Amino acid sequence: MTGDIMVKHDEAAHRFVVQLEGHAAFLAYRTSGTELDFYHTVVPEAFRGRGIAERVVGAGFEYAKANRLTVKPTCPYISGAYLKRHPEDAPLVRG
């Protein structure tokens, strides 16, 4: 299922979103200057375990990288599991 996932950046709502059969999975963020606070990742229970959270968070990190922003990973999923699996994104994290 992860191959056909299209992550959209909803700047007005401060989210990276995937639509899933009438449900939404998303990464919510707050901005402060050149920093993005990735504070909440949501995947509906029926869609968990399919790599969807990883895709929306990855899209957030790609956006940060492309726009020369830093990331504050206050969401436990990001600060724990995601960054352990994706150490290449660690340089974007504000120390």
CORPE-V256537 format. One record per run of one state. SS is the DSSP state (helix for helix, strand for strand, loop for the rest). FROM is the first residue (numbers start at 1). TO is the last residue. Records with the same first field share a line. If there is no record, write none. Layout:
# CORPE-V256537
SS = FROM-TO, FROM-TO
This chain:
# CORPE-V256537
loop = 1-1, 5-7, 11-14, 21-22, 33-34, 43-44, 48-51, 67-69, 73-75, 86-86, 94-95
helix = 2-4, 45-47, 52-66, 76-85, 87-92
strand = 8-10, 15-20, 23-32, 35-42, 70-72, 93-93
